Amino acid sequence: MNTRSQTRKKKNRDKLSELPDCVLLHILSFLRTTTAVQSCILSTRWKHLWKHLTTLTFCSSYFKHLKSFTGFVSQVLSLRDASTPLHVLDFKRKGILEPHVLNRILKYALSHNVQQLQINIESYVEHFPPCFGSCQTLTSLNLSVGHTNGRWGTLYPNYLNFPALTNLSLHHFTFCGSDEDGSFEPFSKFKRLNSLIIDHCKLLDAQKLCISSPTLVNLTIKSSYYTRHEIELSNTPSLSTFDFEGTPVHKLSRSNTNLSSIKHVNIHVDMWLILNDTPLVLLNWLVELSNIESLTVSLTTLQVLSNVPDLLKLEFSSLYNLKSFKVKAHKHNPPILSDEIVNFLLQNAPSAERTISYIN
């Protein structure tokens, strides 16, 4: 073979296919599962490679019809190598989802030692199937369901048993149940919980949502006026960051602990859902969160706070340890800050750094 032929042969080599399986599978894991499966037509080298994927991403937006989407999901789960562990499963469905499809997805994920599970269904689901109960390997769980007129929030499955869970995110769920004292405590079973997001969740048959977790570090709550109830932080000695977005109508209380562990607070109030008692609730939060070191607020938060009757005449014994005060404002809506409101908040920490952060 002459030199020219050897050079041409080197140029035509499929260098990508020569990579080890682990490298190719890592590359495929960044693609949608539909695209990863299509790689089987490249060559015999790729024909069965996708069956060993440890990450599966299903999104109905890339299918014209529900039947073709559910058919694809079913085929992938049937043909995938059963001995390969499943690290990540991300399932997104816009519109109605047949219960048996959700049942199969969850059953498959939990039986294959899934570590990260994300289920996003933009339609009403009455409840999750009984198979969704226990998994020793699950560390991250993100559940988001839709709601329709007259039916708001899928019932939260109280029977969940995930001992390794560290990150939990719940969207549009309804907590149902009550202890003798009128409280409901849904998270105490998760002994390793580090991060918790509660997004527009409703509480039934109880007046108090109790959050108890000695390992919890980050808490995010997104809420509206129709989710009015008390939030009690019980046994949360590691809680460091508290983020809130929505309408502050909840009484923030503590039981068998104090809130001194919380160092970083971010509050964004929705201006269009303000109730008469919202300004006072917001002020009481800042009184309760007295030991924080950094406070980030939206411009609307300051505007709501300014509606507290005779605010500047009140005694404010809080925020002594504040080191950083940041206001977030839209880039196209320059903030008009009231020095009186800012000075009121920083009266006990005059040396705190003041900054304005612009967002699009």
N, C-alpha and C positions, 0 to 999 in steps of 0.2 A: 504494500500500500504506500503510495507516494505521500509526500509531506502535505500536499494540498488536501488530499482526501482525509488525512488524519485531522487536519485543522477543521475541516467541515464537520467531521464526526463529533469533535469536541464541542463545536458550537451548537450542534443539534441535540446534545445530551439533555435529558430532563433532570436537571440538577435538583429541582424541588422534590421529585419523587424519590430521589436517592437519600433524602433525609430520614432519620429514624422515625418510627411510628410515633413515639412520644412527642417529637417536635411537630410533626404534621397534625397530630390531634390537638396540640396546644394552639396551633394556628386556626384550626377549624372551630375551636371553642369560642372564638371571637365573632364567628359568623352566625346568622340566623340558621336554625336547624334545617329549614327548607334549602338554603344554599349549600350547607354542609352535605346534605343527602345528595344533591345534584352533582357533587364532586365524584360520585361513583362512576360517571361516564367518562372520566378523564383517561383511565387506563385500568388494566387488571390490578395494578398496584393499589388503586384507590377504591376498588369495587366494594369491599367490605369494611373499609377503614372507619367510616362514620358510625358503624354499629358499636364502636368502642368509645364513643364520646362520653365524657363525664359531665358535660354541660348541655342541657336541652333548652331551647328557646322557642316557644310556640306563640305566634301572634296572628289572630284572625284577620287583621287588617290587610294582610297580603293574600287573602283568598276572597273570591267573589261570592262564594256561597258557603253557608254553614256546613252543609253536607260534605263538601270537599275538604274543609278545614278539619272537621272531626274525623273524617276518613284518613287524612294524613297523620293526625295524631295517633290514631289507633294503629296504623301500619308501622309507624316508627317504634311504638312501644312493643309491638309484636315481634319485630325483626331485630331490635337492638339486642346485643349480646347480654344475656341475663347475668353473667358472672362479673360484668364490669360495674363497679360501684357508681352511683349517681351523686355527684357533688353539688350540682346546681340545677334547679328546674325553675324556669320562668314562663308562666302561662298567662297570656292576655287574651281576653275575649270581649269584643264589643257586641252587645245585644244578648239575646236569650241563649242560655246554655242548658242543654239537656242534663238532668241530674246524674244519669249513668256515666256521662263523660267526665264530670267532675269527680265522681266516685272512683273511676278508674285512674284518673290522674293522681289523686291523692294516695290511693292504695299502692300504685306503682312506686311513687316517690318514697313513701315511708318504708316499703318493703325492700328498697334498694339503697338503704342507708343514706338518704339525702342529707346534705349539710346545710344548704341554703335553698329555701323554698319561697317563691313569690307567686301569688295567685291574684290576678286583677280581673274582675268580672264586672262589666259595666251594665249590669242588670240586677234585678232583685233576686236574691237567693234566700229562701225561708230559713234554711239551716244547713249546716255542713253535715255530710254523711257520718255515721258512727265509726267507719273505718279510720276516720281522722282523729286519732286519740293519743297514740303513744309512739315515740321514736327516740332512740338512745343517742342518735348521731346529729340530730337537727340543732344547729347553732343560730341560724338566722331565719326568721319567719315574717313575711310581709303579706298581709291579707287585706284586700280592698274589694268591696262589693258595692253595687249600686243601690238606689232606692227609688221607689215610684210613689205616686200620689196615694195617700192612705196607708202605705206600708213603708215604714222607715226603719232600716237597719236590720241586718241579719242577726239572729240570736247568736250571741257569743257562746261557743262550746265550752262549758265549764269543766268538762272532763279532761281537758288537754293535759298530757303528761310528757314534757320535754325536758329532762334533767340537764341536758347540755346547752339549753337555749341561752344565748347572751343578748340577742337583738330581737325585739318584737315590735312590729308596726301594725296597728289596727285602724281600718278606715270604714266608717259607716256601720258600726256594729251596735247592737243593743245588749246591754248587760241586764240580765234578768235574775232576780233573787234578792234576798234580804236576810241579814242576821237579826237577832233579837233587838239589837240597838239601832236597827234601821240602816245598817251599812252593808256594803257589798265589797268583798275583797277577792278579785279574780287572779291576782298575780303572785301570790305568796308561794305557790308550788314551784315557781321557777327559781331555783336556788343560785343560779349563776347569772341572772339577768343584769345586764350592764346598761343597755339603752332601751328606752320605751317611748313609743310614739302613739298617742291616742288622738285620732283625727275624726272629729264630728261623730262621736259615739254617744249614745243615749243610755240613761239609767232608768230602769223600771223597777217598781216595787221596793225602792229604797231611796233614801234622801242623801246618802253619803257614799261616794266612791272612795274606798280605802286603798291606798297604794302602799304596800308593805314589801320591802325588798332590801336586805342589808347590803347587797352588792350593787344596787342601782346607782349609776353615776350620772347619766343623762336622761332628762325627762322633757318630752315635747308634747304640748297639748294644743290642739286646734279645735276651736269650739265656736258655737253661735248661741244666740239668746235662747233658743228652744232646748238647750241641753243644760238648763239650770239645775244645779245640785251642788252639794258641798264636796270639796276635795280634801281628803285627810291624808297627810303624809305620816305614815306610822312605821317606825323602825327603818328609816332610810339614812343611816349615818354616813354613807358614802356619796350621797347625792351632791353633785358639784355644779351641774349646769341645768337651768330651768328655762325653757323656751316656750313662749305662748303667742298664739296668733288667733285673733277672732274678737269676740265680745266678752270681756271679763265680767261675768255675772256670778261666778262661783266663789263661795267663801273658802278661803285657803286656811286650813287649820292643821294642827299638829297633835299627835298623841304619843305619849311615852318617848318623845324625842323632841328636839328643837330643829330649827331650820338653819342653824349656824353653819352647817357644812356647805350650804349653797353659796358659791363664790361668784358665779357668772349668770346673769339674767338677761334675757332678750324678750322684749314685749312689743308686739305689733297689734294695735287695736284697729278693727274695721270700723271706720267712721260711720258707715251707712246703717249699722245695727246697734245704735247706742240707746240704752234704756235709762230711765231716770236715776237709777242707783248705780249705774256703771262707773261714774267718776269716783264715788266713795269706795266702791269695791276695789278699784285700781289703787287708790291711796292706801287702803288697808293692806293690800299686797306689799307695797313698798315698806310699810311699817313692819310687817311680819318678816320680810326678807332683809333684816337690818344689818346682816353681817357680810353682805356681798362686796366684792372687790371691783367688779366691772358691771356696768349697766348700759345696755343698748336698747334704744327705743325708737319707734317711728315718729315722724312729725305729728301724725294723727294722735298718737298716744299722749303727747304733750298737750295737744288741743283739747282732748277729752279731760285730762287732769285739770286743766284750767277752769273747768266747769264746776269744780268742787266749791260749794258756797263758802265764801270768806276764807279761801285757801290760805292766803298770805298771813292771815291772823292766827292760824292754827299752830300749835306747838308740834314740831316735827323732830322727834328723837330717834332718828334712823340714819343709815348710810354713813356711819362714822368711818368705816374702813374703805370707802370707795376710792379707787385709784384711777379708774377710767370711766368716762361718760361719753357715749357716742350717740349721735342722732342720725338716723337714716332718712334720706329724702330723695325724691325722684329728681333726676338730672334736669328734666324739663319743667320742674316745678320748684324753683329755688325756695328754700325754707325761710319763713318769717318767724324767727324765734323770739319768744318773749323772755327778756333777761330776767324778769321777775320770777317766772316759773323755774327757769334753770337755776337761778340763785337760791330759790326755795329748796330745791332738791339737793343742792350742793352746799347748803349752809353749814353742815357738819363736816364737810370734806372740801374745803375751799381750794386745796392744792391738787385736786383730781384733774387729770388731763381731759380736756374737752375737744372733741373732734366731730366733724360732720362727714358722713360717708354718702356718696351719691350712687344711686342705682338707676338702671334704665327703666 
